[in-house]
Amino acid sequence: MRISVIGCGYLGAVHASAMVELGHDVVGVDVDGAKIAQLAAAKPPFFEPGLPEILTSASASGRLRFSTDIADAADATVHFVAVGTPQTRDGRAADLSYVDAAIEGLLPFLKPGDLVVGKSTVPVGTAARLASVIAGRGNGATLAWNPEFLREGYAVRDTIEPDRLVYGVADERAAAVLDEVYAAALAAGTPRIVTDYATAELVKVSANAFLATKISFINAMAEIAEATGADVTQLADALGHDTRIGRRFLNAGVGFGGGCLPKDIRAFTARAEELGRGESVVFLKEVDAINLRQRQRVVDRAIEALGGSVHGRKIVVLGVTFKPESDDVRDSPALDVAVQLKGLGADVVATDPQGIENARLRHPQLSYEPDLDLALRDADLVVLVTEWRPYRDLDPVRVGASVRARTIIDARNVLDPETWRAAGWHYRGMGRASGASVLS
C-alpha cells in the first residue's frame, strides 16, 4: 500500500520504517528540516535499538522517503498521523495543536477512499471531532483511530509484532483497510479489536493510567516497608505469584517518567474533569504525587548518607534517561535527582550510555562524564537511578577501588544488597530490608 506518516518524531520514524518492513511504500513528512535530512540519510535522530537497521534497509529498498512538504503525501491512500501531544504549558491537559495542524495540512490532498489514521495519544472525543472536520470538507476521506502501544527500547518489535491491534472506526471499510496494512501481524495471530472512536482513544490512556497506578502502588508499599522493616522486593515477589496481579511493573524504585505516562495521566484527569467525571479518576492525582515523591526520597537518602549535607561532596549519578535502552530524558527521574542534588551544592557527575547530549541540552549546569570509570573516581556517593545493564553488572570490588567512600543508593532495586555489603559497601535501596551495614 502507499502510506504517508505525518510526524517523524519517535513514534512516526519508527512507524514509517516498520511499515516498509511490512511491505508498504511510505513517505514520512515532518516540518523539522534537520530531522528529515537525518532520516533521509538513514540516520535516526534519536536512539532506539533496531531502528538504524530497518531504517537503512527501508531506505535502500527505495520504498521509504522523507519530505518537509505535506503535498508529497498526496499519492498515499492511508495517512497515519503520528505527531506529539505534549502537556500544555499552563495546565495538565494535552496540547492538540500539532494534531489539528496535521489534519488541516492533509485536508487539501485527501481523495475519495483515503483513510486518515490517528496514532497520537489524544483525549477521548478528539477522533469524533476530527472525523467531522474531515467529513465537512466533502473529500470522501474517512478517519480511523489506531492507538500505539510502543515501549521505548522495544518500539521496532512492538510495531512489527504488536501484542494487539485496536481499530476505532466508523465503518467496516476502514477496518478492512487497516487489515490490509497489518496483514503480516494478523497472519501471525495478533489479536484484533474493532471498536468505536471513544473506546480506541480510552484504551491507550487507560493502559497508561493502569501501569502508572501499579508502579505508584508498589512505591507506596515501599514507604510502608521501610517504616516496618519489611522488604518490598520480597513483597512484590509474593504478590506477583497472584495471577490476578502479576509481577511485571511491580518494582519499587524512583518511579516512572518519560514522554508518555506522566503527561498522559495528567491529560486523562483533565479530560475527565471537562466531562464532569473528575471524581472517577481523582486517584490518579495521588498516583502522580506518589511518583514525584519518590524522587525526593532518593535525594533525602543522599543527604542522610552523607551525614546531613551534600554540599561540596562528589555524587556520581548513574543514568540520566528515564529508562534504559533510550536516550529520552523527558521528565526523567534520574535527571531530576541529579538536578536537585546539584541545587543543594553537591558536585554532581552524571553518566549515561546514550542520554548525555540530550541531558546537557536541558541542564548544562551539570557535569557529564561518558567514561564510567572516570566518573566513579573519588566519588563520595554513588546513586544508581537508571537501570542500564552496565550499571546492574558493576563489580562492587572493582568499583570500590575507585571511589572515595563505598556508599551506594540503589534507586531501582536492581543490585544484590548482600553482594555489595560483603564488598564493604553501605547499601541503601528503596523499601528493602535493612542490613547491618546499611546507613539508617
Secondary structure, 3 states (H helix, E strand, C coil): CEEEEECCCHHHHHHHHHHHHCCCEEEEECCCHHHHHHHHCCCCCCCCCCHHHHHHHHHHHCCEEEECCHHHHCCCCEEEECCCCCECCCCCCECCHHHHHHHHHHHHHCCCCCEEEECCCCCCCHHHHHHHHHHHCCCCCEEEECCCCCCCCCHHHHHHCCCCEEEECCCHHHHHHHHHHCHHHHHCCCCEEEECHHHHHHHHHHHHHHHHHHHHHHHHHHHHHHHHCCCHHHHHHHHHCCCCCCCCCCCCCCCCCCCCHHHHHHHHHHHHHHCCCHHHHCHHHHHHHHHHHHHHHHHHHHHHHCCCCCCCCEEEEECCCCCCCCCCCCCCHHHHHHHHHHHCCCEEEEECCCCHHHHHHHCCCCEECCCHHHHHCCCCEEEECCCCHHHHCCCHHHHHCCCCCCEEEECCCCCCHHHHHHCCCEEECCCCCCCCCCCC
